[in-house]
Structure formats: C-alpha cells, structure tokens
C-alpha cells in the first residue's frame, strides 16, 4: 500500500513533482545565465548613448563645449569614459572645470570596448574595426554649443567572453555612432544587411 503524503498525494507523486520543478528551475537558470551578456551589453549601450545625448544637450544649454573621453581598460580592467564641462573651450581640464567620471561612466563588468574578430566593417563600411573598438580621433568627441560634434565617429561594445581572444561571437556585438549633425544612433551587428556599395556596413 502506498503511503500518503501531503493532502493525499503519494510519496512517489511528490518526488516526481519535486524532480520536475528542479528540472524547470535548472533550465530557467541556464537560460538566464546565457542571457546575462545580452542584458549587460544592451544596458551599457543604452547608458552610453544616453550620456552622449546628455553631453550634447548640456553643450547647447551651457553654451560651451562638452568633451567625452573614451578609455581602454585601467589597472582593474575597467573600461570607462569621462565627460568634461569645458567652460573655456580650450580642450583641457582646468581646476575650475567639472569632470564627470563617476561609476555610472564605467562599462558593466564583463563588457568592453572592442571587437569579436578582425576584418569586420564599421557601421558605414569606412574601414574595419580596430581592436580597441574606439573610432574617434584622439579617443574623444567634443560637442559644441551648436549641438554638433567636432567630428563623427563610433565605438563598439562587446562582452569580453565574446572577443577575438575568446569565443569570437558577434551575436552580442553593439555599436554607437555620432554623425556630424549630432545624431547619436545605436546599432546591432547583422552580417545579412551589409551592402558596402551603398555605405551600409553589417549593422542595423
């Protein structure tokens, strides 16, 4: 005779339910872990694009230049950027000027400026992506009081585990571009849309 467990269920039935719950939880956890790089890189792109837009609008409202600097990893392997309120428009930080470099200007852990593999075209097909993933002359862009940048350019973000020294996956590859008229756009890698005769790189 089967022993009765909770509210009349047999012990075998309870064990089966527990095993099923364990399997479902394990699958959900596996999927969540696999999705973390996507969440992190998407968050990094949204935050950086938002901060670039903020710097652009501040340049207009304060009627002086705002400079965004991009950096390769520091001693703690943190990728970051800084924003300078360049009150006197001389291109350098003076003691009275504000440099925004708080933690919110660090890329999330495991996310870097870089590429998944060499030989991939930039967003506009204007050459291939450098290993450091930063394509602004001098690794900086200056937003002027007109709202326009001093140059166009782009940066490329990717999970470190997917870079050219690891899995070389492009599925989580993202980019942000700034055009000469001040437009800030985010991109997702998609090899199927590449059409360099029309200036369209493998990005959408």
N, C-alpha and C positions, 0 to 999 in steps of 0.2 A: 504494500500500500504506500502510495506517495505521501510524504509529509507535507502538510500545508504550511505555507509561509505567510507573507503579508496579504491580508484580505483574501485569503483563499487560493492564491497562486501557489503552484508547486515550486519547490526549490529549483528544479530544472528550468522552469519558465523564468524565474528570477535571474538565474545565471545567464540564460540566453539574452534577456533584456540588457543586463549589465554589459555583456560582451558586445552587443550591437551598439550601445551608447558609447563604449570605449572606441570602437572602430570609427564611428561617425566623428567623434571628437578628434581622433588621430588624423583623419583625412582633412577635417577643417583646419587643424593646426598646421598641417603640411602645406595646405593651400595658402594660409595666412603668411607663413614664413616665406613662401615663394613670391608673395605679392608685396612684401615689405620694400624691396628695392624700387619697385614702381612707385609706391606711395612716397618714399623718401625723395626720389629724383623729381617727381611731379611737384612736391612741396617746395623743393629747392628752386625749381624754375619759376613757380608762381611767386615766391617771395622775392627772388632777384628781379624779376620783371616788374613787380610792384614797387620795389625800391628804386629801380631805374626811372620809373614813371614819376615817383615822388621827387627825385633829384631834378628831373626836368621841370616839374611844376614849381619847385622851390626856386629854381634859377629865374623863372619868369616873375614869380611873386616878389622876390627879394632884389630883382634887377642886378644880379651878379652871377658869375659862373659857379656851377657846382661840378666837381670832378669826381668821377667814380674810378677807383683804382682796383685792379684785379691782381691777385697774388697766387703764386704757386705755393705748395704746402710749407707750413712753418715747421719748427722743430718737433711739434706734436702731431705732425701730419694732418693739420687742419687747413683746408682751403677756405679762403676768405676774400672779402672785398671791403673797401672803405669808401666813405663819401665825404668830401671836403667842401665846406661852405667857403669858397674862395672870395672873400669880401672885396679884396683889392684887385682881383682878376690877374694876379701875377703868376699863377700856376704853381705856387709853392705854399706850404702851410706856414703861416706866421703865428706868433704866440697868441694873438687875439682871435684867431680864426678857429672855428669848430670843426673837429674831425670826428665823424660818426663811425665808430669801429666797435660797436657793442657786439655781444654774442649773436644777435639776430643777423649780423652780417657774416656769420660763418656758415659754410655749407653743412648740411646734416652729416652726421657720422657715416662714413662709407661712401659719400658722394664726392666727386672730384671734377675739376676742370680737366678735360682730356678727350681721348678718342678710344674707340673699341678696337680699331685696326687702322693701319695706314692705307693711303690710296683712295679714301672716300672723299667725294667732292663736298665743298661747302654748300650752304643754302642757295647760293647764287651760281654755283659751278665755277666760281672765281678761284680756282686752285683747290688743293686738297687741305685737309685739316692738320694743323701742327699737333705734335704730341702733347703740348701743354694745353691745347683746347682754347687758347685766348687769341682772338684775332682783332685786337685794337692796337694800333700803332702806339708803342710805349706802354702797352698793357693798361691803358686808361682811356676814358672818354670824357670830354668836357661838354656839359650842357650850358649854352649861352642864354642870356636874358631873352632872346627871341624864341626860346624853346627848342632850338635846333642844336644838334651836336656839332662839335668841330670836325668830326669825321664819322663815317659809317663803320660798321664792324659787327662782330658776333662773338659769342662764347658758346662752348659746347660742354654739356654736363653729362656724367655717366656714373653708375655705380662702380666703385673700384674693382669689385669682383668680376666685372664685365670688360675691363680694359684690355689693351693689347698684350699685357703681360699675364693675363688670366684667361677667362673664358671667351673673350672676344665676341660677346653677344651685343647685337645692336638693337634688340627689342626695347631696351630701356634708355636708349640714346635720345637726348633732348638738346635743343639749341635755343638761344635768344639772339635776335638781330636788332640793330638800331640803324635806321636809314638816315640819310642826310636831311630829310624833312622832319625828323624826330619821331618817326613811328617806331614803336617797340613791339616786336612780334615774337611769339614762341612757336617752336617747331618740334615735330616728332619725326624721327627717321623713318623713311619709307622708300626703299630702293625702286619700287614699281613706278614712282612718279617722275623719276629722273629724265630730263629732256634738256640737255645742255645746249642744244641748238636754239632753245628759247630761254636760256638762262635759268632753267629750273633744275636745281640740284635734287638729290634724293631725299627731299624733306617736304612735309606737308603741314 
